[in-house]
């Protein structure tokens, strides 16, 4: 039995190692994560021992960024934009990947506080539960900038600004385009909606903004609305059921490109032409979505821009210089029709 | 005769499935209509079979694992890994039209899923880690591995040969149905036409007694985990081929739970021992029909899970003999208190 026991030990060691590499894998191309960040404190602390913001003027600015994870192409583009523009601005970037877990993000933010970075920026995984750690940062005199997603803290002084997309506005843009397209329609326009993950901010807001704009025209009717969890497979499955349950769908509004892409497959399987028999509106403008738009399968895409690195760096500089900045910075976003998508496609970064 | 019918293990699952289908028929009268479109059958029933195919496949593997008294939580992760590897190898290929490329990709996925199944089996048999923990390791780490393979991106492929696995049709039916039927026949033949099924059941009832009786319990257990890995791997291929993309984060998410539910609805006990493959298939079909029903009738997404939970609860209660007995007794008491009295005094 004895050698067998050793085998067991070896196996369990191997398990541990595979778990560790897997965790590393989720990080994608990131340099360090929250845990290793703690060890680095010793080496980087002397460079910052002036502490606070006053010394930052002539020293290299250190930015601690706690990313949500690497869950989609959108997020990867977001990460890359932040890393590239930090490099360009000459800042030292400490980057951590929370793998969609709030506790990892809180850990990372605490380690940034210990390391006395000049500015902390992060994309909160969820909206609530940030007051304590934000208070710690405030007490340590480190300004915090939120990117991409908001927090629901009542105390707005806990963070300097929130840079990110306005999801309601994205919904409004989609609704406006549809309302314009069908403003002279004499018949009812039947709309089906593929929602994002139930309860998530982008799903709630994109739905609300869209409904706000189409409400003016009683001919525009949402006849079915169901969640597709932001995924392609669910988008396809739900759209197939929609096509069976409703014979006269005119418009599809999907809360992201992936669901629209899945739905396009379902529409094609039903013998209909996406973009012609059913008008498709989508949000995000990731590469696959833009390709579909250029092919005429998606009629209108509202961009949700992940490239907020340059705007973040501007805000960091302003905060370090002690300038007042706006409490809400909206990322620059545009929309694409099929023709515009065809033109823009070659120069897209993500 | 009637009593025998009611006592058959498939009676209640089939009743539930029938009730669900009937409900759909009442709700939309052309639910059962099948149209021939471009030489393919097209209709809700086909959708249920097509989208249910991966779940049925995973559940078949899960049935055998559960029959040995184990459980495999890692199937969802294996689904993701298998799809990721296949899409990665296809996207790396130079000649997209070559059938060899798809065969290599499928071969790589199947091989990898066998290895992952072997890993689970080895943890359970060699190191004697409890199955729920042993497979939990791969469940957690597997998503990481899948994301490592796809580098956190959704890999999109446009290869008609690969797409055929999940979305193509053969003889007017989705090709995935044939894969499932093939695996079901294979599993049935192996377990019902050879002694293997009996071995599995005896190991599930009492592994030690089976070993003392001369059965190689460990080999049997190892084999069912490998088979379960294989089923999950093929399911992953179908799922990712159906949408021509691999999503390391979401593919097969929570599949393990649906599969376990399908097995239990099908009448196999989580304690191990007797197992019912056809029951599992019916269980998986119930779950998929329920999902489709929810989309068809337009249940708001906020309460979808509650509706699902209620139906599942109802199914489990109907299946529970103790519950049926209590219900019967209550019914009798309420209506014939005198009769109760008589039996007591007699």
Interface residues (C-beta under 8 A of the other chain):
Chain A: X4 X7 X8 X11 X12 X15 X18 X19 X21 X22 X23 X25 X26 X28 X29 X69 X70 X71 X72 X73 X75 X76 X195 X198 X199 X224 X225 X226 X227 X229 X231 X232 X233 X236 X237 X238 X240 X241 X242 X244 X245 X258 X261 X262 X265 X269 X270 X271 X288
Chain B: X28 X31 X37 X38 X42 X43 X44 X47 X51 X122 X123 X126 X127 X128 X129 X137 X140 X141 X142 X143 X144 X145 X147 X148 X151 X152 X153 X154 X156 X167 X239 X242 X243 X244 X245 X247 X249 X250 X251 X291 X292 X295 X296 X297 X298 X300 X301 X302 X304
